């Protein structure tokens, strides 16, 4: 690696973009990814808790639907507010706060004494969780070199599969063992409350955010931290003048030149959220209802979840080779095919194979979604835009679990997954209108 000093004409963003992937990038991805994995573990656990409580508390399908959906009500609000706060007080601070909120609430949910109490705790969990995901992807994307940004963000999103696998293992090994198994499973979700302290102290704040707020000394320190890790001798900081940028307005998402991107992005987030959460939140319960034992249902869910990892790996390669938009379209259409095949599956082998196809393509699509989302907006609107898209998508997350019981009554599992296939096709259609930013600087026109 060359040790030449950075040319003084380079901006800090350009200095970051020219760097290779360093140990500092790795620390940022792992630190953010561990929080992401813990989030996924919490979301995944509720599907196993629902299956257990359906038996223990003799819950109706409507009560189960609300347990599955109420967290997404909190996530919708949390994503929107978290994105706005990230553009005002910083990415790192919001990231740590959200981890603390949902970690404490998850631990409290283990003590729930009624459906009503569990619903309250699930709402608070969603509030923290919803804000964390778009903020973390925004922070990582703003440090990743332009030529590697898509791959790095997909690698971050891949931690979701790790967390969901942890949830599947806990669901398989802990939940069925006793009547209190689901409580022990939720208690493990309190780990993020402790991790929040580590996150707040160890992660750097976004350089682009610091510059917008006029905190140039802090921005220079952050850039030098990454340059030093790459073996680049930093150039003395230039003098900066001017006032901090004004606070962004959410109305900017619908300004001329931006509204088309916003509409397309919201369409993608709505479709993928509806199909993913509708399918995977209900999967263990649907398998039990079709004749699987609780333990066997959880075992099948674990195997289906394993297919997420190669899905992420494929997306991480293709977002830089094909580009964000074609990768997203292909994986969404593959998800639609997987859902349609699952709708017709008969027999254990068919259920397992088609479920794994759905899992592979669906989670690869999620990786591409998180890669493209921060690239749609300029720095001043990036957190707001990512949070608003995620918040709108959570409306679909709320609706999907509630739609499953009436769809089951109307046409069985085949109709349920047929509707999910249609939602994936809708998301694929919206993807065509997104900008292609492979290899470009984040704030390029």
C-alpha positions as a Markdown table, in Angstrom:
| # | Residue | x | y | z |
|---|---|---|---|---|
| 1 | Unk | 0.0 | 0.0 | 0.0 |
| 2 | Unk | 1.4 | 3.4 | -0.9 |
| 3 | Unk | 2.3 | 5.8 | 1.9 |
| 4 | Unk | 1.9 | 8.9 | -0.2 |
| 5 | Unk | 0.1 | 11.7 | 1.5 |
| 6 | Unk | -3.5 | 12.5 | 0.4 |
| 7 | Unk | -3.5 | 15.3 | -2.2 |
| 8 | Unk | -4.8 | 18.5 | -0.6 |
| 9 | Unk | -7.5 | 18.8 | -3.3 |
| 10 | Unk | -9.3 | 15.6 | -2.1 |
| 11 | Unk | -12.3 | 16.1 | 0.1 |
| 12 | Unk | -12.6 | 13.9 | 3.1 |
| 13 | Unk | -15.2 | 11.8 | 1.4 |
| 14 | Unk | -12.9 | 11.2 | -1.5 |
| 15 | Unk | -10.1 | 10.3 | 0.9 |
| 16 | Unk | -12.3 | 7.7 | 2.4 |
| 17 | Unk | -13.4 | 6.4 | -1.0 |
| 18 | Unk | -9.9 | 5.8 | -2.2 |
| 19 | Unk | -8.9 | 3.6 | 0.7 |
| 20 | Unk | -8.8 | -0.2 | 0.7 |
| 21 | Unk | -10.9 | -2.2 | 3.1 |
| 22 | Unk | -9.0 | -1.9 | 6.4 |
| 23 | Unk | -9.2 | -3.3 | 9.9 |
| 24 | Unk | -11.2 | -0.2 | 10.9 |
| 25 | Unk | -13.8 | -1.0 | 8.2 |
| 26 | Unk | -13.9 | -4.5 | 9.6 |
| 27 | Unk | -14.4 | -3.3 | 13.1 |
| 28 | Unk | -17.2 | -1.0 | 12.0 |
| 29 | Unk | -19.0 | -3.8 | 10.1 |
| 30 | Unk | -18.6 | -6.3 | 12.9 |
| 31 | Unk | -19.6 | -3.9 | 15.7 |
| 32 | Unk | -22.7 | -2.8 | 13.7 |
| 33 | Unk | -23.4 | -6.3 | 12.5 |
| 34 | Unk | -23.4 | -7.8 | 16.0 |
| 35 | Unk | -26.1 | -5.3 | 16.9 |
| 36 | Unk | -27.9 | -6.3 | 13.7 |
| 37 | Unk | -27.7 | -10.0 | 14.6 |
| 38 | Unk | -29.1 | -9.4 | 18.0 |
| 39 | Unk | -32.0 | -7.5 | 16.4 |
| 40 | Unk | -32.7 | -10.4 | 14.1 |
| 41 | Unk | -32.5 | -12.8 | 17.0 |
| 42 | Unk | -35.2 | -10.9 | 18.7 |
| 43 | Unk | -37.5 | -10.7 | 15.6 |
| 44 | Unk | -36.9 | -14.4 | 14.9 |
| 45 | Unk | -37.7 | -15.5 | 18.4 |
| 46 | Unk | -41.2 | -14.1 | 18.3 |
| 47 | Unk | -42.2 | -16.7 | 15.6 |
| 48 | Unk | -41.2 | -19.5 | 18.0 |
| 49 | Unk | -42.7 | -17.8 | 21.0 |
| 50 | Unk | -46.0 | -17.5 | 19.0 |
| 51 | Unk | -46.0 | -21.2 | 18.3 |
| 52 | Unk | -45.4 | -22.1 | 22.0 |
| 53 | Unk | -48.0 | -19.6 | 23.3 |
| 54 | Unk | -50.6 | -20.8 | 20.9 |
| 55 | Unk | -50.5 | -24.1 | 22.9 |
| 56 | Unk | -49.8 | -22.8 | 26.4 |
| 57 | Unk | -52.1 | -19.9 | 26.5 |
| 58 | Unk | -54.7 | -21.3 | 24.0 |
| 59 | Unk | -54.5 | -18.1 | 22.0 |
| 60 | Unk | -56.8 | -17.4 | 19.0 |
| 61 | Unk | -55.4 | -16.7 | 15.5 |
| 62 | Unk | -56.3 | -13.0 | 16.0 |
| 63 | Unk | -54.4 | -12.8 | 19.3 |
| 64 | Unk | -51.4 | -14.5 | 17.6 |
| 65 | Unk | -51.6 | -12.1 | 14.7 |
| 66 | Unk | -51.4 | -9.1 | 17.1 |
| 67 | Unk | -48.4 | -10.5 | 18.9 |
| 68 | Unk | -46.7 | -10.9 | 15.5 |
| 69 | Unk | -47.8 | -7.4 | 14.3 |
| 70 | Unk | -47.5 | -5.1 | 17.3 |
| 71 | Unk | -43.7 | -5.1 | 17.2 |
| 72 | Unk | -43.9 | -3.8 | 13.7 |
| 73 | Unk | -46.1 | -0.9 | 14.8 |
| 74 | Unk | -43.3 | 0.2 | 17.0 |
| 75 | Unk | -40.8 | -0.5 | 14.2 |
| 76 | Unk | -42.7 | 1.8 | 11.8 |
| 77 | Unk | -42.6 | 4.6 | 14.3 |
| 78 | Unk | -39.0 | 3.8 | 15.4 |
| 79 | Unk | -37.6 | 3.7 | 11.8 |
| 80 | Unk | -39.2 | 7.1 | 10.9 |
| 81 | Unk | -38.1 | 8.8 | 14.1 |
| 82 | Unk | -34.7 | 7.1 | 14.2 |
| 83 | Unk | -33.9 | 8.3 | 10.6 |
| 84 | Unk | -34.9 | 11.9 | 11.5 |
| 85 | Unk | -32.7 | 11.8 | 14.7 |
| 86 | Unk | -29.8 | 10.3 | 12.8 |
| 87 | Unk | -29.7 | 13.4 | 10.5 |
| 88 | Unk | -29.9 | 15.7 | 13.5 |
| 89 | Unk | -27.9 | 14.2 | 16.4 |
| 90 | Unk | -25.7 | 11.7 | 14.6 |
| 91 | Unk | -25.8 | 8.1 | 13.5 |
| 92 | Unk | -23.7 | 6.6 | 16.3 |
| 93 | Unk | -25.7 | 8.0 | 19.2 |
| 94 | Unk | -29.0 | 6.9 | 17.7 |
| 95 | Unk | -27.6 | 3.4 | 17.0 |
| 96 | Unk | -26.6 | 3.0 | 20.7 |
| 97 | Unk | -29.8 | 4.3 | 22.1 |
| 98 | Unk | -32.0 | 2.0 | 20.0 |
| 99 | Unk | -30.0 | -1.0 | 21.0 |
| 100 | Unk | -30.5 | -0.1 | 24.7 |
| 101 | Unk | -34.3 | 0.4 | 24.2 |
| 102 | Unk | -35.0 | -2.8 | 22.5 |
| 103 | Unk | -32.6 | -4.8 | 24.7 |
| 104 | Unk | -34.2 | -3.7 | 27.9 |
| 105 | Unk | -37.7 | -4.2 | 26.5 |
| 106 | Unk | -37.0 | -7.7 | 25.3 |
| 107 | Unk | -35.7 | -8.7 | 28.8 |
| 108 | Unk | -38.9 | -7.3 | 30.3 |
| 109 | Unk | -41.1 | -9.2 | 27.8 |
| 110 | Unk | -39.8 | -12.4 | 29.4 |
| 111 | Unk | -41.8 | -11.5 | 32.5 |
| 112 | Unk | -45.0 | -10.9 | 30.6 |
| 113 | Unk | -48.0 | -12.1 | 32.6 |
| 114 | Unk | -50.8 | -11.6 | 29.9 |
| 115 | Unk | -51.3 | -11.0 | 26.2 |
| 116 | Unk | -51.8 | -7.3 | 26.9 |
| 117 | Unk | -48.5 | -7.0 | 28.8 |
| 118 | Unk | -46.7 | -8.9 | 26.0 |
| 119 | Unk | -48.2 | -6.6 | 23.4 |
| 120 | Unk | -46.9 | -3.5 | 25.3 |
| 121 | Unk | -43.4 | -4.9 | 25.6 |
| 122 | Unk | -43.4 | -6.0 | 21.9 |
| 123 | Unk | -44.3 | -2.4 | 20.9 |
| 124 | Unk | -41.4 | -1.0 | 22.8 |
| 125 | Unk | -39.0 | -3.6 | 21.4 |
| 126 | Unk | -40.1 | -2.6 | 17.9 |
| 127 | Unk | -39.6 | 1.1 | 18.7 |
| 128 | Unk | -35.9 | 0.4 | 19.3 |
| 129 | Unk | -35.4 | -2.2 | 16.6 |
| 130 | Unk | -37.1 | -0.2 | 13.9 |
| 131 | Unk | -34.7 | 2.8 | 14.3 |
| 132 | Unk | -31.5 | 0.7 | 14.5 |
| 133 | Unk | -31.5 | -1.0 | 11.1 |
| 134 | Unk | -31.6 | 2.0 | 8.7 |
| 135 | Unk | -29.2 | 4.0 | 11.0 |
| 136 | Unk | -26.6 | 1.2 | 11.0 |
| 137 | Unk | -26.7 | 0.7 | 7.2 |
| 138 | Unk | -26.4 | 4.4 | 6.7 |
| 139 | Unk | -23.3 | 4.7 | 9.0 |
| 140 | Unk | -21.6 | 1.8 | 7.3 |
| 141 | Unk | -22.3 | 3.0 | 3.8 |
| 142 | Unk | -20.9 | 6.4 | 4.6 |
| 143 | Unk | -17.5 | 4.9 | 5.5 |
| 144 | Unk | -17.3 | 2.1 | 2.9 |
| 145 | Unk | -15.1 | 2.9 | -0.2 |
| 146 | Unk | -17.3 | 3.5 | -3.2 |
| 147 | Unk | -16.1 | 0.6 | -5.2 |
| 148 | Unk | -16.8 | -1.8 | -2.3 |
| 149 | Unk | -19.8 | -0.1 | -0.7 |
| 150 | Unk | -22.5 | -2.5 | -1.9 |
| 151 | Unk | -20.6 | -5.6 | -0.9 |
| 152 | Unk | -19.8 | -4.1 | 2.5 |
| 153 | Unk | -23.4 | -3.2 | 3.2 |
| 154 | Unk | -24.6 | -6.7 | 2.1 |
| 155 | Unk | -22.0 | -8.2 | 4.5 |
| 156 | Unk | -23.5 | -6.1 | 7.3 |
| 157 | Unk | -27.0 | -7.3 | 6.3 |
| 158 | Unk | -25.7 | -10.9 | 6.4 |
| 159 | Unk | -25.5 | -10.6 | 10.2 |
| 160 | Unk | -29.3 | -10.7 | 10.1 |
| 161 | Unk | -29.0 | -14.4 | 9.0 |
| 162 | Unk | -26.6 | -15.1 | 11.9 |
| 163 | Unk | -29.1 | -13.6 | 14.3 |
| 164 | Unk | -32.1 | -15.5 | 12.8 |
| 165 | Unk | -30.0 | -18.7 | 13.0 |
| 166 | Unk | -29.4 | -18.0 | 16.7 |
| 167 | Unk | -33.2 | -17.5 | 17.1 |
| 168 | Unk | -33.9 | -20.8 | 15.3 |
| 169 | Unk | -31.3 | -22.6 | 17.5 |
| 170 | Unk | -32.8 | -21.1 | 20.7 |
| 171 | Unk | -36.3 | -21.9 | 19.4 |
| 172 | Unk | -35.3 | -25.5 | 18.7 |
| 173 | Unk | -33.3 | -26.1 | 21.9 |
| 174 | Unk | -34.8 | -23.8 | 24.5 |
| 175 | Unk | -38.5 | -23.0 | 23.8 |
| 176 | Unk | -39.9 | -26.6 | 23.7 |
| 177 | Unk | -38.1 | -27.8 | 26.8 |
| 178 | Unk | -40.5 | -26.4 | 29.3 |
| 179 | Unk | -43.5 | -24.1 | 29.8 |
| 180 | Unk | -41.0 | -21.4 | 30.7 |
| 181 | Unk | -38.9 | -22.0 | 27.7 |
| 182 | Unk | -40.2 | -19.0 | 25.8 |
| 183 | Unk | -39.4 | -16.8 | 28.7 |
| 184 | Unk | -35.8 | -17.9 | 28.8 |
| 185 | Unk | -35.6 | -17.4 | 25.1 |
| 186 | Unk | -36.8 | -13.7 | 25.4 |
| 187 | Unk | -34.5 | -13.2 | 28.4 |
| 188 | Unk | -31.5 | -13.9 | 26.1 |
| 189 | Unk | -32.6 | -10.9 | 24.0 |
| 190 | Unk | -31.6 | -8.5 | 26.8 |
| 191 | Unk | -27.9 | -8.9 | 25.7 |
| 192 | Unk | -28.1 | -5.8 | 23.4 |
| 193 | Unk | -28.7 | -3.6 | 26.5 |
| 194 | Unk | -25.1 | -4.4 | 27.6 |
| 195 | Unk | -23.7 | -4.2 | 24.1 |
| 196 | Unk | -25.0 | -0.7 | 23.6 |
| 197 | Unk | -22.3 | 0.6 | 26.0 |
| 198 | Unk | -19.6 | -0.9 | 23.8 |
| 199 | Unk | -21.2 | 0.5 | 20.6 |
| 200 | Unk | -21.4 | 4.0 | 21.9 |
| 201 | Unk | -17.7 | 4.1 | 22.9 |
| 202 | Unk | -16.2 | 2.2 | 20.0 |
| 203 | Unk | -17.9 | 3.3 | 16.8 |
| 204 | Unk | -16.9 | 6.4 | 14.8 |
| 205 | Unk | -19.4 | 9.0 | 13.9 |
| 206 | Unk | -20.2 | 9.6 | 10.2 |
| 207 | Unk | -17.6 | 11.9 | 8.6 |
| 208 | Unk | -20.3 | 13.3 | 6.2 |
| 209 | Unk | -22.6 | 14.0 | 9.1 |
| 210 | Unk | -19.9 | 15.8 | 11.1 |
| 211 | Unk | -19.0 | 18.0 | 8.2 |
| 212 | Unk | -22.7 | 19.0 | 7.7 |
| 213 | Unk | -22.8 | 20.0 | 11.3 |
| 214 | Unk | -19.6 | 22.0 | 11.1 |
| 215 | Unk | -17.6 | 19.7 | 13.3 |
| 216 | Unk | -14.6 | 19.6 | 11.1 |
| 217 | Unk | -12.0 | 18.7 | 13.7 |
| 218 | Unk | -13.9 | 15.6 | 14.6 |
| 219 | Unk | -14.4 | 14.7 | 11.0 |
| 220 | Unk | -10.7 | 15.0 | 10.3 |
| 221 | Unk | -9.8 | 12.8 | 13.2 |
| 222 | Unk | -12.2 | 10.1 | 12.0 |
| 223 | Unk | -10.8 | 10.2 | 8.5 |
| 224 | Unk | -7.2 | 10.0 | 9.8 |
| 225 | Unk | -8.2 | 7.0 | 11.9 |
| 226 | Unk | -9.1 | 5.1 | 8.7 |
| 227 | Unk | -6.1 | 6.4 | 6.7 |
| 228 | Unk | -3.7 | 5.3 | 9.4 |
| 229 | Unk | -5.2 | 1.8 | 9.3 |
| 230 | Unk | -4.6 | 1.8 | 5.5 |
| 231 | Unk | -1.0 | 3.0 | 5.9 |
| 232 | Unk | -1.7 | 6.4 | 4.3 |
| 233 | Unk | 0.1 | 9.4 | 5.8 |
| 234 | Unk | -2.6 | 12.0 | 6.4 |
| 235 | Unk | -2.3 | 15.5 | 5.0 |
| 236 | Unk | -2.7 | 18.4 | 7.4 |
| 237 | Unk | -6.3 | 19.4 | 7.6 |
| 238 | Unk | -7.5 | 22.3 | 5.4 |
| 239 | Unk | -9.2 | 25.3 | 6.9 |
| 240 | Unk | -13.0 | 25.2 | 6.5 |
| 241 | Unk | -15.3 | 28.1 | 6.5 |
| 242 | Unk | -19.0 | 28.5 | 6.5 |
| 243 | Unk | -21.9 | 27.8 | 8.8 |
| 244 | Unk | -23.3 | 24.3 | 9.5 |
| 245 | Unk | -25.9 | 23.0 | 7.0 |
| 246 | Unk | -29.5 | 23.6 | 8.0 |
| 247 | Unk | -31.5 | 20.8 | 9.5 |
| 248 | Unk | -33.1 | 18.7 | 6.8 |
| 249 | Unk | -36.8 | 18.6 | 6.3 |
| 250 | Unk | -38.7 | 15.4 | 5.7 |
| 251 | Unk | -40.6 | 17.2 | 2.9 |
| 252 | Unk | -37.4 | 17.1 | 0.9 |
| 253 | Unk | -38.1 | 13.4 | 0.2 |
| 254 | Unk | -41.0 | 14.5 | -2.1 |
| 255 | Unk | -39.3 | 17.5 | -3.7 |
| 256 | Unk | -39.0 | 17.6 | -7.5 |
| 257 | Unk | -36.2 | 15.3 | -8.6 |
| 258 | Unk | -36.5 | 13.1 | -5.5 |
| 259 | Unk | -40.1 | 12.1 | -5.3 |
| 260 | Unk | -39.8 | 9.5 | -8.0 |
| 261 | Unk | -37.0 | 7.8 | -6.2 |
| 262 | Unk | -38.9 | 7.9 | -2.9 |
| 263 | Unk | -42.0 | 6.4 | -4.5 |
| 264 | Unk | -40.0 | 3.6 | -6.0 |
| 265 | Unk | -38.1 | 2.9 | -2.8 |
| 266 | Unk | -41.2 | 2.8 | -0.7 |
| 267 | Unk | -42.8 | 0.4 | -3.1 |
| 268 | Unk | -39.8 | -2.0 | -2.8 |
| 269 | Unk | -39.8 | -1.7 | 1.0 |
| 270 | Unk | -43.6 | -2.3 | 1.2 |
| 271 | Unk | -43.6 | -5.4 | -1.0 |
| 272 | Unk | -40.5 | -7.1 | 0.5 |
| 273 | Unk | -41.7 | -6.4 | 4.1 |
| 274 | Unk | -45.2 | -7.8 | 3.5 |
| 275 | Unk | -44.0 | -11.0 | 2.0 |
| 276 | Unk | -41.0 | -11.7 | 4.2 |
| 277 | Unk | -42.6 | -11.0 | 7.6 |
| 278 | Unk | -45.9 | -12.6 | 6.6 |
| 279 | Unk | -44.1 | -15.8 | 5.7 |
| 280 | Unk | -41.4 | -16.1 | 8.3 |
| 281 | Unk | -43.3 | -14.9 | 11.3 |
| 282 | Unk | -46.0 | -17.4 | 10.7 |
| 283 | Unk | -43.9 | -20.3 | 9.4 |
| 284 | Unk | -43.4 | -22.4 | 12.6 |
| 285 | Unk | -47.1 | -22.0 | 13.5 |
| 286 | Unk | -48.2 | -22.9 | 10.0 |
| 287 | Unk | -46.1 | -26.0 | 10.0 |
| 288 | Unk | -47.6 | -27.0 | 13.4 |
| 289 | Unk | -51.1 | -26.4 | 12.1 |
| 290 | Unk | -50.3 | -28.7 | 9.1 |
| 291 | Unk | -49.4 | -31.6 | 11.3 |
| 292 | Unk | -45.8 | -31.1 | 12.3 |
| 293 | Unk | -44.9 | -31.5 | 16.0 |
| 294 | Unk | -43.5 | -28.3 | 17.7 |
| 295 | Unk | -40.0 | -29.7 | 17.8 |
| 296 | Unk | -40.1 | -30.9 | 14.2 |
| 297 | Unk | -41.6 | -27.6 | 13.0 |
| 298 | Unk | -38.7 | -25.7 | 14.7 |
| 299 | Unk | -36.2 | -28.1 | 13.1 |
| 300 | Unk | -37.5 | -27.5 | 9.6 |
| 301 | Unk | -37.5 | -23.7 | 10.3 |
| 302 | Unk | -33.8 | -24.0 | 11.3 |
| 303 | Unk | -32.9 | -25.8 | 8.1 |
| 304 | Unk | -34.8 | -23.3 | 6.0 |
| 305 | Unk | -33.1 | -20.4 | 7.8 |
| 306 | Unk | -29.6 | -21.8 | 6.9 |
| 307 | Unk | -30.4 | -21.1 | 3.2 |
| 308 | Unk | -30.2 | -17.4 | 4.1 |
| 309 | Unk | -26.4 | -17.4 | 4.3 |
| 310 | Unk | -25.6 | -18.4 | 0.7 |
| 311 | Unk | -28.3 | -16.0 | -0.4 |
| 312 | Unk | -26.4 | -13.1 | 1.2 |
| 313 | Unk | -23.1 | -14.4 | -0.2 |
| 314 | Unk | -24.5 | -14.4 | -3.8 |
| 315 | Unk | -26.0 | -10.9 | -3.4 |
| 316 | Unk | -22.7 | -9.6 | -2.0 |
| 317 | Unk | -20.9 | -10.6 | -5.1 |
| 318 | Unk | -23.6 | -9.6 | -7.6 |
| 319 | Unk | -24.3 | -6.1 | -6.3 |
| 320 | Unk | -20.8 | -5.1 | -7.5 |
| 321 | Unk | -20.7 | -7.3 | -10.7 |
| 322 | Unk | -24.3 | -6.7 | -12.0 |
| 323 | Unk | -25.2 | -3.6 | -10.0 |
| 324 | Unk | -27.7 | -3.0 | -7.3 |
| 325 | Unk | -30.9 | -2.7 | -9.5 |
| 326 | Unk | -30.5 | -5.9 | -11.6 |
| 327 | Unk | -29.4 | -7.9 | -8.5 |
| 328 | Unk | -32.4 | -6.7 | -6.5 |
| 329 | Unk | -34.9 | -7.5 | -9.4 |
| 330 | Unk | -33.5 | -11.0 | -9.9 |
| 331 | Unk | -33.6 | -11.9 | -6.2 |
| 332 | Unk | -37.1 | -10.5 | -5.8 |
| 333 | Unk | -38.4 | -12.5 | -8.8 |
| 334 | Unk | -36.6 | -15.6 | -7.4 |
| 335 | Unk | -38.4 | -14.9 | -4.1 |
| 336 | Unk | -41.7 | -14.8 | -5.9 |
| 337 | Unk | -40.9 | -18.1 | -7.5 |
| 338 | Unk | -40.0 | -19.6 | -4.2 |
| 339 | Unk | -43.2 | -18.5 | -2.6 |
| 340 | Unk | -45.3 | -19.8 | -5.5 |
| 341 | Unk | -43.5 | -23.2 | -5.3 |
| 342 | Unk | -44.0 | -23.3 | -1.5 |
| 343 | Unk | -47.7 | -22.6 | -2.0 |
| 344 | Unk | -48.0 | -25.9 | -4.0 |
| 345 | Unk | -45.5 | -28.0 | -1.9 |
| 346 | Unk | -46.8 | -31.4 | -0.7 |
| 347 | Unk | -44.7 | -33.6 | 1.4 |
| 348 | Unk | -41.8 | -33.0 | 3.8 |
| 349 | Unk | -39.1 | -32.8 | 1.1 |
| 350 | Unk | -41.0 | -30.4 | -1.0 |
| 351 | Unk | -41.8 | -28.1 | 2.0 |
| 352 | Unk | -38.1 | -28.1 | 3.0 |
| 353 | Unk | -36.7 | -27.5 | -0.5 |
| 354 | Unk | -39.1 | -24.8 | -1.6 |
| 355 | Unk | -38.8 | -23.1 | 1.8 |
| 356 | Unk | -35.0 | -23.0 | 1.3 |
| 357 | Unk | -35.4 | -21.6 | -2.2 |
| 358 | Unk | -37.7 | -18.8 | -0.7 |
| 359 | Unk | -35.2 | -18.2 | 2.1 |
| 360 | Unk | -32.2 | -18.0 | -0.3 |
| 361 | Unk | -33.7 | -15.5 | -2.7 |
| 362 | Unk | -35.6 | -13.5 | -0.1 |
| 363 | Unk | -32.6 | -12.7 | 2.1 |
| 364 | Unk | -30.4 | -12.0 | -0.9 |
| 365 | Unk | -33.0 | -9.4 | -1.9 |
| 366 | Unk | -32.8 | -7.9 | 1.6 |
| 367 | Unk | -29.1 | -7.5 | 1.2 |
| 368 | Unk | -29.5 | -5.7 | -2.1 |
| 369 | Unk | -32.3 | -3.5 | -0.6 |
| 370 | Unk | -30.0 | -2.3 | 2.2 |
| 371 | Unk | -27.2 | -1.7 | -0.3 |
| 372 | Unk | -29.2 | 0.6 | -2.5 |
| 373 | Unk | -31.3 | 2.5 | 0.1 |
| 374 | Unk | -28.6 | 4.8 | 1.5 |
| 375 | Unk | -27.4 | 5.6 | -2.0 |
| 376 | Unk | -30.8 | 7.1 | -3.1 |
| 377 | Unk | -30.4 | 10.3 | -1.1 |
| 378 | Unk | -27.7 | 13.0 | -0.4 |
| 379 | Unk | -26.1 | 13.1 | 3.0 |
| 380 | Unk | -28.4 | 15.7 | 4.5 |
| 381 | Unk | -31.4 | 13.4 | 3.8 |
| 382 | Unk | -29.8 | 10.0 | 3.9 |
| 383 | Unk | -30.9 | 9.0 | 7.4 |
| 384 | Unk | -34.3 | 10.6 | 7.0 |
| 385 | Unk | -34.8 | 8.9 | 3.7 |
| 386 | Unk | -33.7 | 5.4 | 4.8 |
| 387 | Unk | -35.7 | 5.6 | 8.0 |
| 388 | Unk | -38.9 | 6.8 | 6.2 |
| 389 | Unk | -38.6 | 4.0 | 3.6 |
| 390 | Unk | -38.1 | 1.4 | 6.4 |
| 391 | Unk | -41.0 | 3.0 | 8.4 |
| 392 | Unk | -43.3 | 2.8 | 5.4 |
| 393 | Unk | -42.3 | -0.8 | 4.9 |
| 394 | Unk | -43.2 | -1.6 | 8.4 |
| 395 | Unk | -46.8 | -0.8 | 7.6 |
| 396 | Unk | -46.7 | -3.9 | 5.4 |
| 397 | Unk | -45.0 | -5.8 | 8.3 |
| 398 | Unk | -48.0 | -4.8 | 10.5 |
| 399 | Unk | -50.5 | -5.8 | 7.9 |
| 400 | Unk | -49.0 | -9.1 | 6.8 |
| 401 | Unk | -49.3 | -11.2 | 10.0 |
| 402 | Unk | -52.9 | -9.9 | 10.4 |
| 403 | Unk | -53.8 | -10.9 | 6.9 |
| 404 | Unk | -52.6 | -14.5 | 7.3 |
| 405 | Unk | -55.7 | -15.9 | 9.3 |
| 406 | Unk | -58.3 | -14.6 | 6.9 |
| 407 | Unk | -56.3 | -15.7 | 3.9 |
| 408 | Unk | -55.9 | -19.1 | 5.4 |
| 409 | Unk | -59.7 | -19.3 | 5.9 |
| 410 | Unk | -60.3 | -18.2 | 2.3 |
| 411 | Unk | -57.9 | -20.4 | 0.5 |
| 412 | Unk | -55.4 | -22.2 | 2.8 |
| 413 | Unk | -51.6 | -22.0 | 2.7 |
| 414 | Unk | -51.7 | -21.9 | -1.1 |
| 415 | Unk | -53.5 | -18.6 | -1.2 |
| 416 | Unk | -51.3 | -17.2 | 1.6 |
| 417 | Unk | -48.1 | -17.8 | -0.3 |
| 418 | Unk | -49.6 | -16.8 | -3.6 |
| 419 | Unk | -50.3 | -13.4 | -2.2 |
| 420 | Unk | -46.7 | -13.2 | -0.9 |
| 421 | Unk | -45.5 | -14.1 | -4.4 |
| 422 | Unk | -47.5 | -11.2 | -5.8 |
| 423 | Unk | -46.0 | -8.8 | -3.2 |
| 424 | Unk | -42.5 | -9.8 | -4.3 |
| 425 | Unk | -43.4 | -9.1 | -8.0 |
| 426 | Unk | -44.7 | -5.7 | -6.9 |
| 427 | Unk | -41.3 | -5.0 | -5.2 |
| 428 | Unk | -39.4 | -6.1 | -8.3 |
| 429 | Unk | -41.4 | -3.7 | -10.4 |
| 430 | Unk | -40.6 | -0.8 | -8.1 |
| 431 | Unk | -36.9 | -1.7 | -8.2 |
| 432 | Unk | -36.6 | -0.7 | -11.9 |
| 433 | Unk | -37.1 | 2.9 | -11.1 |
| 434 | Unk | -34.3 | 3.1 | -8.5 |
| 435 | Unk | -31.0 | 4.8 | -9.5 |
| 436 | Unk | -28.0 | 2.6 | -10.2 |
| 437 | Unk | -25.1 | 3.9 | -8.1 |
| 438 | Unk | -22.5 | 1.1 | -8.3 |
| 439 | Unk | -19.0 | 2.5 | -7.9 |
| 440 | Unk | -20.2 | 6.1 | -7.5 |
| 441 | Unk | -19.5 | 8.5 | -4.7 |
| 442 | Unk | -22.5 | 8.7 | -2.3 |
| 443 | Unk | -23.2 | 12.4 | -3.1 |
| 444 | Unk | -22.7 | 12.2 | -6.9 |
| 445 | Unk | -25.6 | 13.6 | -8.9 |
